[in-house]
Amino acid sequence: MFRRRKNPGNNSPAKRQNKEIKETKITINCVTFPLPSVTPDQPEQQLLKPNEWSYCDYFWTDKKDPQGTPSVGGFEVLLQKQLKGKQMQKEMAEFVRERIKIEDEYSKNLSKLSQSPLAAQEEGTLGEAWAQLKRSCHDEAEVHLKFSNKLQCEVEKPLLTFRDNFKKELKKYDHHIIDLRKQLASRYAGVEKARKALADRQKDLEVKTQQLDIKHMNKHEEDIKKARRKSTQAGDELMHNVDLYNRAQSKWFEEMVTTSLELERLEVERVEMIRQDLRQYTTLRHETDMFNQSTVEPVDQLLQSVDPAKDRELWVQEHKTGELRPVDMDI
């Protein structure tokens, strides 16, 4: 499990009063990020999996629309890729199914043709040659039927089985991450509410302090004590809400890492599984001797060069949303 280093925060809002504080963090869509290159001596965040172009490093911020407004979460970008992969599996299975239908139909027609009485009365050596040609139609029909059956058992069925399991995995991850993100947004709203309450209490305390009058000193002192007590309580409430927020963000962070790595694993499995199925497809064609081998060999060569890691690198470079990871919120 990857864990991020927590940034130390102040223990009390009072410590930040009357100080000029340089902001080092920014909150975007309820997630807190460090400002890049705030100070020269601030170390940059290191990638969790350097040199691997891993999903867990490049999808922390949200994808922006053409107007620059965050529109889709980084996890949604990853999920959409997996959903597209699921759709590709479905379409590949449909392609194989169509090929099976064509082979079945072709086999039936060849078998029917081989039983045709046309020119059946031809005699002599020419008659023998003609009869052999008709038998070859029957044999070819058997080959196509065998090819069709093997396609169904060894190519189409594995594709459909893997797609069903893939679909179940995606549904599980989808709901889990969305729920955690909603909880994070709720915690952020709690922080903002507590921050406003603290500001109101501090303002009330300041007003009451300025209204101190010698004539009514006792009454004003009591009011000031109450205002100070409420301000302190508001500060404690803010600290509590920030802590809840940081915990929620930490949980979301850890689940994002774990889930993105799971999606990465699923994508590798999908590519490898489909490559294996397509190689089986071409193997079955090799075994069917009436096919022209020159149409199969180029496919074999391309399948040997399939590389899930290279595919992921190219996709991440094009679709990544941001590699700055979330950090704790300070008071």
C-alpha positions as CSV (number, residue, x, y, z in Angstrom):
1,M,0.0,0.0,0.0
2,F,1.3,3.4,-0.9
3,R,1.0,6.0,1.8
4,R,1.7,9.7,1.4
5,R,3.6,11.7,3.9
6,K,1.4,14.0,6.1
7,N,2.2,17.6,6.2
8,P,2.5,19.0,9.8
9,G,-0.3,21.5,10.6
10,N,-0.7,24.1,13.3
11,N,-2.3,22.8,16.5
12,S,-4.5,25.8,17.2
13,P,-6.1,28.6,15.0
14,A,-4.7,31.1,17.5
15,K,-1.2,30.4,16.4
16,R,-2.0,31.7,12.9
17,Q,-3.5,34.9,14.1
18,N,-1.7,38.1,13.4
19,K,0.8,36.3,11.1
20,E,1.3,36.8,7.4
21,I,1.1,33.3,6.0
22,K,2.2,32.4,2.5
23,E,-0.2,30.0,1.0
24,T,1.3,26.7,-0.1
25,K,-1.8,24.8,-0.9
26,I,-4.9,25.1,-3.0
27,T,-8.2,23.3,-2.9
28,I,-9.7,22.3,-6.2
29,N,-13.1,20.6,-6.3
30,C,-12.8,19.7,-2.6
31,V,-9.3,18.1,-2.9
32,T,-6.3,19.9,-1.4
33,F,-3.1,20.0,-3.5
34,P,0.3,21.7,-3.0
35,L,1.0,24.7,-5.1
36,P,3.8,23.7,-7.5
37,S,7.2,25.2,-6.9
38,V,6.1,27.4,-4.0
39,T,9.6,27.7,-2.6
40,P,13.0,26.8,-4.2
41,D,13.8,24.5,-1.3
42,Q,10.5,22.7,-1.3
43,P,11.0,19.1,-2.6
44,E,8.8,18.1,-5.5
45,Q,6.5,15.1,-5.1
46,Q,8.0,11.9,-6.3
47,L,6.1,9.5,-8.6
48,L,4.8,6.5,-6.8
49,K,5.9,4.2,-9.6
50,P,8.7,6.0,-11.5
51,N,9.4,5.0,-15.1
52,E,6.2,2.9,-15.4
53,W,3.6,5.4,-16.6
54,S,1.3,4.0,-14.0
55,Y,-2.4,5.1,-13.6
56,C,-1.7,5.8,-9.9
57,D,0.5,8.7,-10.7
58,Y,-1.2,10.8,-13.4
59,F,-5.0,11.1,-12.6
60,W,-5.2,13.0,-9.3
61,T,-6.8,16.3,-10.6
62,D,-9.9,16.6,-12.7
63,K,-10.1,16.7,-16.5
64,K,-11.0,20.2,-17.7
65,D,-13.5,21.1,-20.5
66,P,-12.5,23.4,-23.3
67,Q,-13.4,26.4,-21.1
68,G,-10.9,25.2,-18.4
69,T,-13.5,24.2,-15.9
70,P,-13.0,20.8,-14.1
71,S,-15.6,18.5,-15.6
72,V,-14.6,14.9,-15.1
73,G,-12.7,13.4,-12.2
74,G,-9.3,11.7,-13.0
75,F,-10.7,8.4,-11.8
76,E,-13.7,8.8,-14.2
77,V,-11.1,9.2,-17.1
78,L,-9.6,5.8,-16.0
79,L,-13.0,4.2,-15.7
80,Q,-14.1,5.4,-19.1
81,K,-11.1,3.8,-20.6
82,Q,-12.0,0.5,-19.0
83,L,-15.6,0.8,-20.1
84,K,-14.4,1.4,-23.6
85,G,-12.3,-1.7,-23.3
86,K,-15.3,-3.7,-22.2
87,Q,-17.2,-2.4,-25.2
88,M,-14.3,-3.4,-27.5
89,Q,-14.4,-7.0,-26.0
90,K,-18.1,-7.1,-26.8
91,E,-17.6,-5.9,-30.4
92,M,-14.7,-8.4,-30.9
93,A,-17.0,-11.2,-29.7
94,E,-19.7,-10.0,-32.1
95,F,-17.1,-10.1,-34.9
96,V,-16.2,-13.7,-34.1
97,R,-19.8,-14.6,-33.8
98,E,-20.5,-13.2,-37.3
99,R,-17.5,-15.1,-38.6
100,I,-18.9,-18.3,-37.0
101,K,-22.3,-17.7,-38.8
102,I,-20.5,-17.2,-42.1
103,E,-18.5,-20.4,-41.6
104,D,-21.7,-22.3,-40.7
105,E,-23.6,-21.1,-43.7
106,Y,-20.7,-21.7,-46.0
107,S,-20.3,-25.2,-44.7
108,K,-24.0,-25.9,-45.2
109,N,-23.9,-24.6,-48.7
110,L,-20.8,-26.6,-49.6
111,S,-22.2,-29.7,-48.2
112,K,-25.5,-29.2,-50.1
113,L,-23.5,-28.5,-53.3
114,S,-21.4,-31.7,-52.9
115,Q,-24.7,-33.7,-53.0
116,S,-25.8,-32.1,-56.2
117,P,-26.8,-34.6,-59.0
118,L,-25.4,-32.2,-61.7
119,A,-23.1,-34.1,-64.1
120,A,-23.4,-37.2,-62.0
121,Q,-23.7,-39.4,-65.2
122,E,-20.3,-38.4,-66.5
123,E,-18.3,-41.6,-67.3
124,G,-14.7,-42.8,-67.4
125,T,-11.7,-41.0,-66.0
126,L,-13.3,-37.6,-66.4
127,G,-16.3,-38.9,-64.3
128,E,-13.9,-40.0,-61.6
129,A,-12.2,-36.6,-61.5
130,W,-15.6,-34.9,-61.4
131,A,-16.8,-37.2,-58.5
132,Q,-13.5,-36.4,-56.6
133,L,-14.2,-32.6,-57.0
134,K,-17.6,-33.1,-55.5
135,R,-16.1,-35.1,-52.6
136,S,-13.6,-32.3,-52.0
137,C,-16.5,-29.9,-51.6
138,H,-17.9,-32.2,-48.9
139,D,-14.4,-32.3,-47.2
140,E,-14.1,-28.6,-47.4
141,A,-17.5,-28.2,-45.8
142,E,-16.4,-30.4,-42.9
143,V,-13.3,-28.3,-42.4
144,H,-15.3,-25.1,-42.3
145,L,-17.8,-26.7,-39.8
146,K,-14.8,-27.8,-37.6
147,F,-13.3,-24.3,-37.8
148,S,-16.7,-22.8,-36.8
149,N,-17.0,-25.0,-33.8
150,K,-13.5,-24.3,-32.6
151,L,-14.0,-20.6,-33.0
152,Q,-17.1,-20.8,-30.8
153,C,-15.4,-22.9,-28.0
154,E,-11.9,-21.5,-28.1
155,V,-12.3,-17.9,-29.1
156,E,-15.8,-16.5,-28.7
157,K,-16.7,-18.2,-25.4
158,P,-13.5,-17.1,-23.6
159,L,-14.0,-13.5,-24.8
160,L,-17.6,-13.5,-23.4
161,T,-16.6,-15.1,-20.1
162,F,-13.8,-12.6,-19.5
163,R,-16.1,-9.7,-20.4
164,D,-18.6,-10.7,-17.8
165,N,-16.0,-10.9,-15.1
166,F,-14.5,-7.7,-16.2
167,K,-17.9,-6.0,-16.0
168,K,-18.4,-7.2,-12.4
169,E,-15.0,-5.9,-11.3
170,L,-15.6,-2.4,-12.8
171,K,-18.9,-2.0,-11.1
172,K,-17.4,-2.7,-7.7
173,Y,-14.6,-0.1,-8.1
174,D,-16.9,2.5,-9.6
175,H,-19.4,2.8,-6.7
176,H,-16.7,2.6,-4.0
177,I,-14.6,5.5,-5.3
178,I,-17.6,7.6,-6.1
179,D,-18.9,7.2,-2.5
180,L,-15.5,8.1,-1.0
181,R,-15.4,11.3,-3.2
182,K,-18.9,12.3,-2.0
183,Q,-17.8,11.8,1.6
184,L,-14.8,14.0,0.9
185,A,-17.0,16.7,-0.5
186,S,-19.2,16.5,2.6
187,R,-16.2,16.9,4.9
188,Y,-15.0,19.9,2.9
189,A,-18.4,21.5,3.3
190,G,-18.1,20.9,7.1
191,V,-14.7,22.6,7.1
192,E,-16.0,25.7,5.3
193,K,-19.0,25.9,7.6
194,A,-16.7,25.7,10.7
195,R,-14.3,28.2,9.2
196,K,-17.1,30.7,8.7
197,A,-18.4,30.1,12.2
198,L,-14.9,30.8,13.6
199,A,-14.5,34.0,11.6
200,D,-17.9,35.2,12.9
201,R,-17.0,34.4,16.6
202,Q,-13.6,36.1,16.2
203,K,-15.3,39.2,14.7
204,D,-17.8,39.2,17.6
205,L,-15.0,39.0,20.1
206,E,-13.2,41.9,18.4
207,V,-16.3,44.1,18.5
208,K,-17.0,43.3,22.2
209,T,-13.4,44.1,23.1
210,Q,-13.5,47.4,21.3
211,Q,-16.7,48.3,23.2
212,L,-15.0,47.9,26.6
213,D,-16.3,50.8,28.7
214,I,-15.0,51.6,32.2
215,K,-18.5,52.3,33.4
216,H,-19.8,48.9,32.6
217,M,-16.5,47.1,32.9
218,N,-17.9,44.0,34.8
219,K,-20.7,43.4,32.3
220,H,-18.4,43.9,29.3
221,E,-15.7,41.6,30.7
222,E,-18.4,38.9,31.2
223,D,-19.5,39.4,27.5
224,I,-15.9,39.2,26.4
225,K,-15.3,36.0,28.3
226,K,-18.3,34.4,26.7
227,A,-17.2,35.6,23.2
228,R,-13.7,34.3,23.8
229,R,-15.1,31.0,25.0
230,K,-17.3,30.7,21.9
231,S,-14.4,31.7,19.7
232,T,-12.2,29.0,21.2
233,Q,-15.0,26.4,20.8
234,A,-15.4,27.4,17.2
235,G,-11.6,27.0,16.7
236,D,-11.8,23.6,18.2
237,E,-14.7,22.7,16.0
238,L,-12.7,23.8,12.9
239,M,-9.8,21.7,14.0
240,H,-12.1,18.7,14.4
241,N,-13.6,19.2,10.9
242,V,-10.2,19.7,9.3
243,D,-9.1,16.4,10.9
244,L,-12.2,14.6,9.6
245,Y,-11.6,16.1,6.2
246,N,-7.9,15.0,6.2
247,R,-9.0,11.5,7.2
248,A,-11.5,11.3,4.4
249,Q,-9.0,12.6,1.9
250,S,-6.4,10.1,3.1
251,K,-8.9,7.2,2.7
252,W,-9.8,8.4,-0.8
253,F,-6.1,8.8,-1.6
254,E,-5.3,5.2,-0.5
255,E,-8.3,3.8,-2.3
256,M,-7.5,5.7,-5.5
257,V,-4.0,4.3,-5.5
258,T,-5.2,0.7,-4.9
259,T,-8.1,1.0,-7.4
260,S,-6.1,2.6,-10.1
261,L,-3.5,-0.2,-9.8
262,E,-6.4,-2.7,-10.0
263,L,-7.7,-1.0,-13.2
264,E,-4.2,-1.1,-14.6
265,R,-4.0,-4.8,-13.8
266,L,-7.4,-5.4,-15.4
267,E,-6.3,-3.5,-18.6
268,V,-3.1,-5.6,-18.9
269,E,-5.2,-8.8,-18.4
270,R,-7.7,-7.6,-21.0
271,V,-5.0,-6.9,-23.6
272,E,-3.1,-10.2,-22.9
273,M,-6.3,-12.2,-22.9
274,I,-7.5,-10.8,-26.3
275,R,-4.0,-11.2,-27.8
276,Q,-4.1,-14.9,-26.7
277,D,-7.6,-15.3,-28.2
278,L,-6.5,-13.7,-31.5
279,R,-3.5,-15.9,-31.7
280,Q,-5.7,-18.9,-31.2
281,Y,-7.9,-17.5,-34.0
282,T,-4.9,-17.4,-36.3
283,T,-3.7,-20.8,-35.1
284,L,-7.0,-22.3,-36.1
285,R,-6.7,-20.7,-39.5
286,H,-3.2,-22.2,-39.9
287,E,-4.6,-25.6,-39.1
288,T,-7.2,-25.2,-41.9
289,D,-5.0,-26.0,-44.9
290,M,-7.3,-24.5,-47.6
291,F,-6.6,-21.0,-46.3
292,N,-4.0,-18.8,-47.9
293,Q,-1.2,-18.6,-45.2
294,S,0.0,-15.2,-46.5
295,T,-3.2,-13.6,-45.0
296,V,-2.5,-15.0,-41.6
297,E,1.2,-14.4,-41.1
298,P,1.0,-10.6,-40.9
299,V,-1.6,-10.8,-38.1
300,D,0.7,-13.2,-36.2
301,Q,3.6,-10.7,-36.5
302,L,1.5,-7.9,-35.2
303,L,0.2,-9.9,-32.3
304,Q,3.8,-10.7,-31.3
305,S,4.5,-7.0,-31.0
306,V,1.5,-6.2,-28.7
307,D,2.8,-4.5,-25.6
308,P,0.3,-3.5,-22.8
309,A,3.0,-1.3,-21.1
310,K,3.7,0.6,-24.3
311,D,0.0,1.0,-24.9
312,R,-0.5,2.4,-21.4
313,E,2.4,4.8,-21.8
314,L,1.0,6.3,-25.0
315,W,-2.5,6.6,-23.5
316,V,-1.4,8.1,-20.2
317,Q,0.7,10.7,-22.0
318,E,-2.4,11.8,-24.0
319,H,-5.1,11.6,-21.3
320,K,-3.4,12.3,-17.9
321,T,-5.1,14.9,-15.8
322,G,-2.4,15.8,-13.2
323,E,0.4,14.2,-11.3
324,L,0.4,16.4,-8.1
325,R,-1.0,14.3,-5.3
326,P,-3.3,15.5,-2.6
327,V,-1.9,16.8,0.7
328,D,-3.4,17.4,4.1
329,M,-5.4,20.6,4.7
330,D,-4.0,23.0,7.3
331,I,-6.1,25.3,9.5
